[in-house]
Amino acid sequence: MTRSGSYHHGDLRRALLDAAAEAMAESGVAELSLRDLARRAGVSHAAPAHHFGDKAGLLTALATEGYQLLGEALREGDDGLLEAGVAYVRFAVRHPAHFEVMFRPDLHRADDQDLAAARARTRELLRGGVAQHTGRDPDVDSLAAWSIVHGFATLWLSGALPPRLGTDPEAAARTVIRRLFS
């Protein structure tokens, strides 16, 4: 039910996830509330709870979707480690709300089966891509690669990188990631 009482969502779950990402971009995860999401989506305040249970359930769904989107981004960037790293940064910049909750087990249900499966698939993509290109210890190498691109993405999103890197996150990421290969 909406303000007018007659609107019907074709995909309320999707609308609520989109509203959550938008709200987080505006004011962060701490200010996120199911009541505000209901207002944004134009539905009753009970509708988000029906789909997600509570805020942790909503953030678990957002994190799960984030891992799926990241997996897609990594598959698109499989032209080598450099482009996979750039794809990771591109994902973080395009989906900052997902990126924020994916790596914060204090915000979501880390033991959720769908989330665990999506996370495992994405980690295996990263691990497999690194193993294919380094020929060394894929566990250590994938952790090193992930640490570098995740750190870069986090620094970019927080505005903590030096201005000399410019305003294009992908170009800046290429500059930094290339250092690994020289």
C-alpha positions in Angstrom: 0.0 0.0 0.0 1.2 3.5 -0.8 0.3 7.0 0.0 -2.4 6.8 -2.7 -3.3 3.2 -1.6 -3.4 1.9 -5.2 0.1 1.4 -6.4 1.5 -2.1 -6.8 5.1 -3.0 -7.1 6.1 -5.6 -9.7 9.2 -6.3 -7.7 9.0 -4.8 -4.2 12.2 -6.7 -3.0 14.2 -5.0 -5.9 12.6 -1.6 -5.1 13.6 -1.9 -1.5 17.2 -3.0 -2.2 17.5 0.0 -4.7 16.0 2.3 -2.0 18.5 1.0 0.5 21.5 1.6 -1.8 20.2 5.1 -2.5 19.6 5.9 1.2 23.1 4.6 2.2 24.6 6.8 -0.5 22.9 9.8 1.0 23.4 9.3 4.7 25.3 6.0 5.3 24.3 2.7 6.8 23.9 4.0 10.3 20.9 6.2 9.3 19.3 3.4 7.3 15.8 2.3 8.6 13.2 0.0 7.2 10.6 2.7 7.9 12.4 5.1 5.7 12.8 2.5 3.0 9.1 1.9 3.0 8.5 5.6 2.6 10.9 5.8 -0.3 9.3 2.8 -2.0 5.8 4.1 -1.3 4.7 1.0 0.6 3.5 0.3 4.1 6.0 0.3 6.9 5.5 -3.5 7.3 6.5 -4.4 3.7 10.3 -4.3 4.2 10.0 -6.5 7.3 7.9 -8.9 5.4 10.7 -9.3 2.8 13.8 -9.1 5.0 12.7 -9.5 8.6 14.9 -6.7 9.9 17.7 -4.3 9.0 20.3 -7.1 9.2 18.2 -9.2 6.8 18.0 -6.3 4.3 21.8 -5.7 4.6 22.4 -9.5 4.2 20.5 -9.4 0.9 22.4 -6.3 -0.2 25.7 -8.0 0.6 24.7 -11.2 -1.2 23.7 -9.1 -4.3 27.0 -7.3 -4.0 29.0 -10.5 -4.2 27.0 -11.5 -7.2 27.7 -8.2 -8.9 31.4 -8.3 -8.0 31.6 -11.8 -9.5 30.1 -10.5 -12.7 32.6 -7.6 -12.7 35.5 -9.9 -12.2 34.4 -12.2 -15.0 34.2 -9.2 -17.3 37.7 -8.1 -16.3 39.4 -11.4 -17.0 41.9 -10.0 -19.4 44.6 -10.4 -16.7 45.2 -9.4 -13.2 45.4 -5.7 -14.0 42.0 -5.5 -15.6 40.5 -7.8 -12.9 41.8 -5.3 -10.3 40.4 -2.4 -12.3 37.0 -4.3 -12.5 37.1 -4.6 -8.7 37.6 -0.9 -8.2 35.0 -0.1 -10.9 32.5 -2.3 -8.9 33.3 -0.5 -5.7 32.8 2.9 -7.2 29.5 2.0 -9.0 28.1 0.1 -6.0 29.4 1.8 -2.9 26.5 0.7 -0.7 27.0 -3.0 -1.6 30.8 -2.6 -1.1 30.2 -1.1 2.3 28.1 -3.9 3.7 29.8 -6.9 2.0 32.9 -6.7 4.2 31.1 -5.7 7.4 29.9 -8.9 9.2 28.7 -6.7 12.0 26.1 -5.3 9.6 24.7 -8.5 8.1 24.2 -12.2 8.8 27.6 -13.6 7.9 26.4 -17.2 8.3 23.5 -16.8 5.8 23.7 -19.6 3.3 23.0 -17.5 0.2 25.6 -14.9 1.3 28.2 -17.6 2.1 27.6 -19.2 -1.3 27.9 -15.9 -3.2 31.0 -15.0 -1.2 32.6 -18.4 -1.9 31.9 -18.1 -5.7 33.4 -14.7 -5.8 36.5 -15.6 -3.8 37.1 -18.6 -6.1 36.9 -16.3 -9.1 39.6 -14.1 -7.6 41.7 -17.0 -6.5 41.4 -18.8 -9.8 42.3 -15.7 -11.8 45.3 -15.0 -9.7 46.5 -18.6 -9.8 46.2 -18.5 -13.6 48.5 -15.5 -13.8 51.1 -15.9 -11.0 51.9 -19.6 -10.9 52.8 -19.3 -7.2 50.8 -19.9 -4.1 47.2 -18.9 -5.2 45.9 -18.5 -1.6 48.6 -16.0 -0.6 48.7 -14.3 -4.0 44.9 -13.8 -4.1 45.0 -12.4 -0.6 47.7 -10.0 -1.7 45.8 -9.0 -4.8 42.6 -8.6 -3.0 44.2 -6.5 -0.2 45.7 -4.1 -2.8 42.6 -3.5 -4.9 40.3 -3.5 -1.8 42.5 -1.0 -0.1 42.7 1.2 -3.2 38.9 1.1 -3.6 38.4 1.9 0.0 40.8 4.8 -0.1 39.2 6.1 -3.3 35.7 6.0 -1.9 36.8 7.8 1.2 38.6 10.5 -0.7 41.9 9.8 1.0 44.0 9.4 -2.1 46.3 12.2 -3.3 44.8 14.6 -5.9 47.7 13.9 -8.3 46.0 10.5 -9.2 43.2 12.5 -10.9 39.5 12.0 -11.0 39.2 8.8 -12.9 39.2 5.8 -10.5 39.9 3.3 -13.2 42.9 5.2 -14.6 44.2 5.8 -11.1 43.8 2.1 -10.2 45.7 1.1 -13.4 48.5 3.4 -12.4 48.7 1.9 -8.9 48.1 -1.8 -9.8 50.7 -1.7 -12.6 53.3 -1.1 -9.9 52.8 -4.7 -8.9 54.0 -5.9 -12.3 57.0 -3.8 -12.8 
